[in-house]
Amino acid sequence: MSESGSAKHYTPNIGEAAKPPPVVLPYPPSLFLNRSKRFLSLAPGHQLESYLRFLAAVTRAQHDVQVSLPEAAPPSAETVAQAVAHGMPLIPRTSFKPDDHAETTIEHFLENLTKLELPAETAAAVKSLQSMSSEQRQVFIKSVLDETEPEDRIAQRALILAALQVHFTRLAAKLDASVLKPFADGVCPTCGSRPLASSVVNWPGATNTRYCTCSLCATMWYVVRVKCLLCGSNESINFRLIEGQQDTIKAETCDKCHGYVKIFYQVKDPTLEPLADDVASLGLDMLLTQDGWTRGGYNPFLIGY
């Protein structure tokens, strides 16, 4: 098993019958570092080389900022019990309001970005986020998480989501996975976000098992194979890939809703990392959108596709 961030939180009990866990929590100490390394390994010779190297720096900044942050405070036992009783996410994105810890995470992350050699547009986006008042930033964050922010501030949206990924991932890592239950295939049980993709893993006790990866908090949750993550249909599901390329990355298309979500076969290639390889396989998205399919996976670094 590769060290893929989330998978480190899953350890089967020796001597017991293996049963794939319904939910696997993220492991922040390695998650963002592994993403950064994957971006760097994908970059040489790639058509998106400059962008992949840029994202390697951004995800490295996500990793590095954690050393300057206080311990994340998980939701109270009362909040958890109430969410579980009503089948709701434990740290729902829709009702999120930045506390002091979240503000610190955002400020430190943006400060880390200023130390990088950034494209002019990105540097301007960082500066604009830093210049916002706390109230302005809260309004902006809500619009981003509600996906109601206008398309003209793509760079700011991507950067604030990168900061929120750090915050939500560290919160998710503090939860008790045993109380989390998937309540909808296309919705994260931890924060209620959309998946960025699904993966067929090769973990001990979970070989050829499919998991979604949350686009925000990186929680992984079990889903059955050959089922649309967007509408739940298991009819007219097909798999598309770019002709002549390896079959480790495909798009699962649904004739019912005419949407698709990528699926990564880590069982064949354990180096695949859902977020990084989603960006690197943008050519597959372009092929599908040209044919009229609608992308269903959400990736903050592919806003607009």
Phi, psi and omega in degrees: 000131178283155178279091187254027177081280183294321188297337181294342179274000180248115177230115181291150178277119180295134179094350178253154177298130182291132177220122182303133179291142179292330181221137176235123183279157181286163178235088187304327181302335180240343187304303185287328177295317178296322177297316180299315179297322180293317176303317181295322180288333180277338191293313188304122177079357181282149178299334179256029188307312183296322180289321179295321177292323176298315180291332174298321178290320180295314180290331173293322176296324175298320179292311187294329184294338186296331183292339182264003186257147173289166178301137178289141180259112180290164178297155181294162179300324179295317179296318179298313181299319180293318180295317180296318182298328183257007179062042183244160176298148182283328176231071189297131180292330186291336180247016184290132173232121184302125173264188182299322180295317179295318179298319178297317179300313181297313183296316180293321179295314179298322178296321177298323180294328181294344180275353181265159172278101187256149170301153184304318181296320180291317178300320178294323179294319177299314181298319180294323178291321179292330183278350179290144171287167179301319180293317178297320181293322178297318178297317180295315180300317180299317180294326178291313181291330176277354181059041177246001181290134179303154185290349188279359178238051184298316182297316179297320179298313182297319182288320179291326176292325177297318177294318180292331174301317179299313183296309183293324179294319179291326174293314182299323182295341181272354184280166174266109184300334184292339180267352181271130179229130175302130180245353175198137186302321185262021182226130180293129180290343180274310186235354178083010180278167175283154174285154172270335178185179170238160181224143171261112191263170179228051179275156173302125181082000181218036180293136180061028178260143185258133177228143169273152173244127181292139180286344183250303187258357176069011171299144176246140179223147185288137171221151180289158178285155176054062177210133182293127179282349184265317183238353178086359181289143173245019177251147177055043175266130179227166182234129182244145174212166179280125183302133178091352178257165182298152184269028180272347177231120180227167172248124177272110183259151181235120180290339182287311182256353179060033175247174178210154174224139180288152177229130184249128183265080177294340177296334177262326181222095184291352178279349180298135177234119191310311184291313182294315182287338173296315178295315184293339180259031180302332179302325178293320177298316182297321178297316183288320180293327175297330179271005175095007179277152180252127180292130180254334177288147182246128179224120182299341180265007175229030179299131181106349178254000000 
